[in-house]
Amino acid sequence: MKEFYIEDMTSQLRGVAKSEGLVYFIKGAVLGDIVTITNEVKKKSFIEADVLQIVSPSEFRVDGASDEAILSGLSYEKEFEWKVNGLKMNLKKMAGLDVDVEEYMAKTLAHYRDNTQVKVARGYNGEVAIGYFEEGTNTVVDSEEMLYMNKEALSVYKGLRKFVKENYKGYDWKAKKGDIKDIVFRNNEKDELMITFVSHEEIVIDIEKLKAAIDMSKVKSIYLNINDKSDKVLYGRKFTKLYGEDFLSVNILGLDFKIYPQTFLQVNLEMMDVLYKKALEYLGDASQMDVLELYSGIGTISLCAAKEAKSVTAVEVVEASVKSADENALANGIKNAKFIHAKAEDAINRVLKEKTYDAVIVDPPRKGLDKKVVDMLKTSGIEKIVYISCNHASLARDIALMSEVYKVERVAAVDMFARSAHVETVTLLSKLNTEHHLDI
């Protein structure tokens, strides 16, 4: 039987092999494996397949792999090297850049998430499964162990599983019927917890019975959300607080932020500090700077920058996030930050006409910057751009689009997502032909 050597991996974590002019994407293989394959499916320009047998395991394989993450079977050093190489490849291929990348490996490989979703399903025989989706399916793998979940949350989760299995029917993800479909655990740096039950239909959560089933010592808030509209989004519109405080308080670089069930926040608090410190380092001495931020969320990086900057103006499309940002600014006594509710592409022209900015921070979604934003930045005259990206393909594209006006000075890879294909990137761009020396 033909054997295949895995020379690379895709962003979907398929092993890449080549044979007789054909490219194979092989599920279940990691870098360096030699495998045989089965279930071949021919596509237009490649062949998909599954591993039949690992003939010779990669020298980079490690013991203790979890079914929840294929990369947990690969040495972390090799995983991070692969991620950085992917970043460099995109910068070279799409932006024509050969750059030195500052590397910041994850400090923790498991139990690092501050926001973990658990799936709940009703099986064919009425049994309730609680865990995570099997890759590429809506079949829930029933699991007491969750690789990424915060350890305090995990201890509560194990008791909560029994409570849900005994009192609820779960959700049929195919028929779109049932009750509890997701349970979301959020935690702060003190391991205090917020738990949100997401149900397809109106239900009653017996809090006293729940209290008897789990350790409540770290639980600060419990919410119920009703989402009967779509499985494509986690939450519906209706939130009901069932227990405790309205919010969870998270400290970021010395500032306290109020986190609600639907608040967006980076999922790795430990590495978020590394990421934000690097972004502020790239920003440099901001004491005389008027700073603009686009895609500002609840104001985490904006308010951290405002501690040192002359002023910060931030633009965010989600109205609830803008309200949270204003609330967080007030709670932290920060008066030099202004938050605007608008799409970045709709607001940027007006914002740039109203004021001259020395630097801009952008932290867009995975699709990257809107083209209108790119075009406006190119004509803005702003000296520095600090670009935070969760997708280095769109980052490289945007760098290429701005290359006539801005050059890349520094790039850092910060691994927020150990055992996944993703890596966060911070890039400093400076305006070409500027009269001002960059002081960072």
C-alpha positions as CSV (number, residue, x, y, z in Angstrom):
1,M,0.0,0.0,0.0
2,K,1.3,3.5,-0.9
3,E,2.8,5.5,2.0
4,F,2.6,9.3,2.3
5,Y,5.1,11.6,4.1
6,I,3.5,14.6,5.8
7,E,5.6,17.6,4.9
8,D,3.3,20.4,6.1
9,M,-0.1,21.1,7.6
10,T,-3.0,23.2,6.4
11,S,-4.8,25.8,8.6
12,Q,-7.6,23.3,8.9
13,L,-5.0,20.9,10.5
14,R,-4.8,18.4,7.7
15,G,-1.5,16.8,6.9
16,V,-0.1,17.8,3.5
17,A,1.5,15.1,1.4
18,K,2.5,15.0,-2.3
19,S,2.7,12.0,-4.6
20,E,2.8,11.7,-8.4
21,G,2.0,15.3,-8.9
22,L,-1.0,15.2,-6.6
23,V,-1.5,17.0,-3.3
24,Y,-3.2,15.2,-0.5
25,F,-4.9,16.7,2.6
26,I,-5.0,14.0,5.2
27,K,-7.1,14.1,8.4
28,G,-5.4,12.7,11.5
29,A,-1.7,13.2,10.4
30,V,0.8,15.6,11.8
31,L,4.1,17.0,10.5
32,G,6.7,14.2,9.9
33,D,4.3,11.2,10.0
34,I,4.5,8.5,7.3
35,V,0.9,7.2,6.8
36,T,-1.3,5.1,4.6
37,I,-4.7,6.5,3.8
38,T,-8.4,5.7,3.2
39,N,-11.6,7.4,2.3
40,E,-10.1,9.3,-0.6
41,V,-12.2,12.1,-2.1
42,K,-11.0,13.7,-5.2
43,K,-11.5,17.5,-5.4
44,K,-10.6,19.9,-8.3
45,S,-7.0,20.5,-7.3
46,F,-6.4,18.1,-4.4
47,I,-7.4,14.9,-2.7
48,E,-8.9,14.6,0.8
49,A,-8.3,11.5,2.8
50,D,-8.2,10.0,6.3
51,V,-5.3,8.2,8.0
52,L,-5.6,4.5,7.7
53,Q,-2.4,3.7,9.6
54,I,0.5,5.6,11.0
55,V,3.3,3.6,9.5
56,S,6.1,5.6,11.1
57,P,5.2,8.3,13.7
58,S,6.7,11.7,13.4
59,E,9.8,12.4,15.5
60,F,7.8,15.4,16.8
61,R,4.9,13.4,18.1
62,V,4.4,13.4,21.9
63,D,2.4,11.3,24.3
64,G,-0.9,12.3,25.9
65,A,-2.7,13.6,22.7
66,S,-6.3,14.7,23.2
67,D,-9.1,13.9,20.8
68,E,-10.2,17.5,21.3
69,A,-7.1,18.8,19.5
70,I,-5.0,17.1,16.8
71,L,-2.0,19.4,17.6
72,S,-1.9,18.1,21.1
73,G,-0.1,15.1,19.6
74,L,2.7,17.3,18.2
75,S,5.5,18.8,20.3
76,Y,4.6,22.4,21.1
77,E,8.0,23.7,19.9
78,K,7.3,22.2,16.5
79,E,3.7,23.5,16.5
80,F,4.9,27.1,17.3
81,E,7.6,26.8,14.6
82,W,5.0,25.8,12.1
83,K,2.8,28.7,13.1
84,V,5.6,31.3,12.7
85,N,6.6,29.8,9.4
86,G,3.0,30.2,8.2
87,L,3.1,33.8,9.2
88,K,6.4,34.4,7.4
89,M,5.2,32.5,4.3
90,N,2.1,34.8,4.0
91,L,4.2,37.9,4.5
92,K,6.6,36.8,1.8
93,K,4.0,35.5,-0.6
94,M,1.4,38.2,-0.3
95,A,3.4,41.3,0.7
96,G,6.9,40.4,-0.6
97,L,8.5,40.7,2.9
98,D,11.3,38.8,4.5
99,V,11.0,39.8,8.2
100,D,12.4,38.8,11.5
101,V,9.5,37.8,13.8
102,E,9.6,38.3,17.5
103,E,8.4,35.1,19.0
104,Y,6.2,34.7,22.2
105,M,5.3,31.1,22.9
106,A,2.3,30.2,25.0
107,K,3.0,30.1,28.7
108,T,0.3,27.4,29.2
109,L,-0.7,24.6,26.8
110,A,-3.9,23.5,28.4
111,H,-6.8,25.0,30.6
112,Y,-5.9,28.5,29.4
113,R,-9.2,29.7,28.0
114,D,-11.2,32.4,29.9
115,N,-14.3,31.7,27.8
116,T,-15.2,28.1,27.0
117,Q,-18.4,26.8,25.2
118,V,-19.7,23.4,26.1
119,K,-22.2,21.7,23.7
120,V,-25.2,19.8,24.9
121,A,-27.1,17.3,22.8
122,R,-29.9,14.7,23.0
123,G,-29.0,11.4,21.5
124,Y,-31.1,8.9,19.6
125,N,-32.0,7.0,22.7
126,G,-32.7,10.1,24.8
127,E,-29.4,10.2,26.5
128,V,-27.7,13.6,27.0
129,A,-24.2,14.2,25.8
130,I,-22.2,17.1,27.1
131,G,-18.8,18.1,25.7
132,Y,-17.6,19.3,22.3
133,F,-18.5,18.8,18.6
134,E,-16.7,16.1,16.8
135,E,-14.7,17.8,14.1
136,G,-16.8,18.7,11.0
137,T,-20.0,17.4,12.6
138,N,-22.8,18.5,14.9
139,T,-22.3,15.3,16.9
140,V,-21.4,16.0,20.5
141,V,-18.6,14.0,22.1
142,D,-19.6,13.3,25.7
143,S,-16.5,14.3,27.8
144,E,-15.8,15.0,31.4
145,E,-12.4,16.4,30.3
146,M,-12.1,19.7,28.4
147,L,-8.5,20.5,27.2
148,Y,-8.8,24.2,27.1
149,M,-11.2,25.0,30.0
150,N,-10.0,26.9,33.0
151,K,-9.3,24.4,35.9
152,E,-11.7,26.0,38.3
153,A,-14.4,26.0,35.7
154,L,-13.6,22.3,34.9
155,S,-14.1,21.3,38.5
156,V,-17.6,23.0,38.4
157,Y,-18.3,21.6,35.0
158,K,-18.0,18.0,36.2
159,G,-20.7,18.5,38.8
160,L,-22.8,20.6,36.4
161,R,-22.8,17.7,33.9
162,K,-24.7,15.5,36.3
163,F,-27.2,18.3,37.1
164,V,-28.0,18.8,33.4
165,K,-28.2,15.1,32.5
166,E,-30.6,14.5,35.4
167,N,-32.9,17.5,34.8
168,Y,-32.9,18.4,31.1
169,K,-33.3,16.7,27.8
170,G,-30.6,18.5,25.8
171,Y,-30.9,19.7,22.2
172,D,-31.3,17.8,19.0
173,W,-28.9,19.6,16.6
174,K,-30.5,18.0,13.5
175,A,-34.2,18.4,14.3
176,K,-33.6,21.8,16.0
177,K,-35.6,20.9,19.0
178,G,-34.9,20.6,22.8
179,D,-33.8,22.8,25.6
180,I,-30.2,23.4,26.8
181,K,-27.8,23.5,23.8
182,D,-24.8,25.3,25.2
183,I,-23.2,26.1,28.5
184,V,-20.6,28.9,28.6
185,F,-18.0,29.3,31.3
186,R,-16.2,32.6,31.7
187,N,-13.5,33.3,34.3
188,N,-11.2,36.1,35.4
189,E,-7.6,36.1,36.6
190,K,-8.9,35.2,40.1
191,D,-10.7,32.1,38.7
192,E,-14.0,33.6,39.6
193,L,-16.7,32.2,37.3
194,M,-19.7,33.3,35.2
195,I,-21.9,30.5,33.9
196,T,-24.5,31.0,31.1
197,F,-27.0,28.4,30.1
198,V,-28.2,28.7,26.5
199,S,-31.5,27.1,25.8
200,H,-33.6,26.6,22.6
201,E,-36.8,27.0,24.6
202,E,-37.9,28.6,27.8
203,I,-36.8,26.5,30.8
204,V,-36.5,26.9,34.6
205,I,-33.1,26.5,36.2
206,D,-33.6,25.4,39.8
207,I,-30.8,27.4,41.4
208,E,-31.1,25.7,44.8
209,K,-30.7,22.3,43.2
210,L,-27.8,23.5,41.1
211,K,-26.1,24.9,44.2
212,A,-26.3,21.5,45.8
213,A,-24.7,19.9,42.7
214,I,-21.6,22.1,42.2
215,D,-19.0,24.0,44.3
216,M,-20.4,27.6,44.3
217,S,-17.4,29.2,46.1
218,K,-16.0,30.7,42.9
219,V,-19.3,31.2,41.0
220,K,-20.1,34.9,40.8
221,S,-22.9,35.0,38.2
222,I,-25.4,32.6,36.5
223,Y,-27.4,33.6,33.4
224,L,-30.0,32.0,31.2
225,N,-30.1,32.9,27.5
226,I,-32.9,31.9,25.1
227,N,-31.8,31.3,21.5
228,D,-34.6,29.8,19.5
229,K,-33.6,31.5,16.2
230,S,-30.3,30.2,14.9
231,D,-27.6,27.7,15.6
232,K,-25.1,29.9,13.7
233,V,-24.9,32.4,16.6
234,L,-24.3,31.4,20.2
235,Y,-26.7,33.8,21.9
236,G,-30.2,35.0,21.4
237,R,-31.4,38.5,22.5
238,K,-32.9,37.5,25.9
239,F,-30.6,37.2,28.9
240,T,-32.0,36.6,32.4
241,K,-29.7,36.8,35.5
242,L,-30.5,33.9,37.8
243,Y,-27.9,34.4,40.4
244,G,-25.2,36.7,41.7
245,E,-23.6,39.8,40.2
246,D,-24.4,41.4,36.9
247,F,-20.8,41.2,35.6
248,L,-17.4,39.6,36.1
249,S,-14.5,41.9,36.7
250,V,-11.3,41.3,34.8
251,N,-8.1,43.1,35.4
252,I,-6.0,44.0,32.3
253,L,-2.7,45.8,32.8
254,G,-3.9,47.4,36.0
255,L,-7.4,48.4,34.8
256,D,-10.7,46.7,35.7
257,F,-13.1,45.8,33.0
258,K,-16.7,44.6,33.4
259,I,-17.4,41.5,31.5
260,Y,-21.0,40.4,30.7
261,P,-22.1,37.1,29.1
262,Q,-21.9,38.4,25.5
263,T,-18.8,40.6,25.9
264,F,-16.0,39.9,23.5
265,L,-12.6,39.5,25.1
266,Q,-9.4,37.7,24.1
267,V,-9.7,34.1,25.3
268,N,-6.3,33.8,27.0
269,L,-5.8,36.3,29.8
270,E,-2.2,35.4,30.4
271,M,-1.1,35.9,26.8
272,M,-3.4,38.9,26.3
273,D,-1.2,40.8,28.7
274,V,1.8,39.9,26.5
275,L,-0.1,40.9,23.4
276,Y,-1.2,44.3,24.8
277,K,2.2,45.1,26.3
278,K,3.8,44.4,22.9
279,A,1.2,46.6,21.1
280,L,1.8,49.5,23.5
281,E,5.6,49.0,23.1
282,Y,5.2,49.4,19.4
283,L,3.0,52.5,20.0
284,G,6.0,54.0,21.9
285,D,6.0,57.1,24.0
286,A,2.4,58.3,23.6
287,S,2.4,61.1,26.1
288,Q,2.1,63.7,23.3
289,M,0.1,61.5,21.0
290,D,-3.5,61.7,19.8
291,V,-4.3,58.0,19.1
292,L,-7.1,56.5,17.0
293,E,-8.3,52.9,17.5
294,L,-10.5,51.1,15.0
295,Y,-12.5,48.0,16.0
296,S,-12.0,48.8,19.7
297,G,-14.5,46.4,21.4
298,I,-15.1,47.2,25.0
299,G,-12.0,49.5,25.1
300,T,-9.4,47.2,26.5
301,I,-6.4,48.3,24.4
302,S,-7.9,51.9,24.0
303,L,-8.1,52.5,27.8
304,C,-4.7,50.9,28.4
305,A,-3.2,53.3,25.8
306,A,-5.1,56.2,27.3
307,K,-3.2,55.8,30.5
308,E,-0.2,57.2,28.7
309,A,-1.5,59.0,25.6
310,K,-2.6,62.6,25.2
311,S,-6.0,61.4,23.9
312,V,-7.6,58.3,22.5
313,T,-10.6,58.2,20.1
314,A,-12.0,54.7,19.5
315,V,-14.5,53.4,17.0
316,E,-16.6,50.2,17.5
317,V,-19.6,48.8,15.6
318,V,-21.3,46.9,18.5
319,E,-23.4,49.4,20.5
320,A,-23.3,47.3,23.7
321,S,-19.5,47.2,23.5
322,V,-19.4,51.0,23.2
323,K,-21.6,51.3,26.3
324,S,-19.3,48.9,28.1
325,A,-16.2,50.9,27.0
326,D,-17.8,54.1,28.4
327,E,-18.6,52.3,31.6
328,N,-15.1,50.9,31.9
329,A,-13.5,54.4,31.3
330,L,-15.7,55.9,34.0
331,A,-14.9,53.0,36.5
332,N,-11.2,53.5,35.9
333,G,-11.2,57.3,36.1
334,I,-10.0,57.7,32.5
335,K,-11.3,61.0,31.0
336,N,-9.1,61.3,27.8
337,A,-10.8,58.4,25.9
338,K,-13.8,58.9,23.6
339,F,-15.8,56.0,22.1
340,I,-17.8,56.2,18.9
341,H,-20.5,53.8,17.9
342,A,-20.1,53.2,14.1
343,K,-18.6,50.9,11.5
344,A,-14.9,51.7,11.1
345,E,-15.4,52.2,7.3
346,D,-18.4,54.6,7.9
347,A,-16.7,56.7,10.6
348,I,-13.1,56.9,9.5
349,N,-13.6,59.8,7.0
350,R,-15.4,62.0,9.5
351,V,-13.0,61.1,12.4
352,L,-9.9,62.0,10.3
353,K,-11.4,65.3,9.2
354,E,-12.2,66.3,12.8
355,K,-8.7,65.7,14.2
356,T,-5.2,64.9,13.3
357,Y,-3.8,61.7,14.8
358,D,-0.3,60.6,15.4
359,A,-0.9,56.9,15.5
360,V,-3.7,54.4,14.9
361,I,-4.3,51.0,16.5
362,V,-6.4,48.5,14.5
363,D,-7.6,45.2,15.7
364,P,-10.0,44.0,13.0
365,P,-11.9,40.7,12.8
366,R,-10.5,37.8,10.8
367,K,-11.5,39.3,7.5
368,G,-9.1,42.2,8.1
369,L,-9.5,45.8,7.3
370,D,-12.3,47.1,5.1
371,K,-10.9,48.4,1.8
372,K,-12.3,51.9,2.6
373,V,-10.4,51.9,5.8
374,V,-7.2,50.9,4.0
375,D,-7.7,53.7,1.4
376,M,-8.3,56.3,4.1
377,L,-5.3,55.3,6.2
378,K,-3.1,55.6,3.1
379,T,-4.1,59.3,2.7
380,S,-4.3,60.1,6.4
381,G,-0.7,61.1,7.0
382,I,-0.7,59.2,10.3
383,E,2.9,58.3,11.2
384,K,2.4,54.9,12.9
385,I,0.0,52.0,12.6
386,V,-0.1,49.3,15.2
387,Y,-1.9,46.4,13.6
388,I,-3.2,43.5,15.8
389,S,-4.3,40.5,13.8
390,C,-5.8,37.1,14.4
391,N,-5.4,36.1,10.7
392,H,-2.0,36.7,9.1
393,A,-3.4,36.1,5.6
394,S,-5.6,39.2,5.8
395,L,-2.8,41.0,7.6
396,A,-0.4,40.3,4.8
397,R,-3.0,41.4,2.2
398,D,-3.6,44.7,4.0
399,I,0.2,45.3,4.4
400,A,0.6,44.8,0.6
401,L,-2.3,47.3,0.0
402,M,-0.6,49.9,2.1
403,S,3.0,49.2,1.0
404,E,3.2,52.4,-1.2
405,V,2.7,54.5,2.0
406,Y,3.7,52.4,4.9
407,K,6.6,50.0,5.6
408,V,6.8,47.2,8.2
409,E,9.2,48.0,11.1
410,R,8.5,45.1,13.5
411,V,6.4,42.0,13.7
412,A,5.6,39.8,16.7
413,A,3.9,36.4,16.9
414,V,2.0,35.9,20.2
415,D,0.5,32.5,20.7
416,M,-2.8,33.0,22.3
417,F,-4.2,29.7,21.1
418,A,-1.9,26.8,21.9
419,R,-2.9,23.5,20.4
420,S,-4.8,25.3,17.6
421,A,-3.8,26.5,14.2
422,H,-4.1,30.2,15.1
423,V,-1.6,32.7,16.3
424,E,-2.0,36.4,17.1
425,T,0.2,38.9,15.4
426,V,1.3,42.5,16.2
427,T,2.8,44.6,13.5
428,L,4.3,48.1,13.5
429,L,4.1,50.1,10.3
430,S,5.6,53.5,9.8
431,K,4.9,56.1,7.2
432,L,7.4,56.2,4.3
433,N,9.4,59.4,3.8
434,T,8.4,60.6,7.2
435,E,10.4,63.5,8.7
436,H,9.9,62.1,12.2
437,H,12.2,59.4,13.7
438,L,10.3,56.5,15.1
439,D,11.0,56.3,18.8
440,I,9.9,52.9,20.2
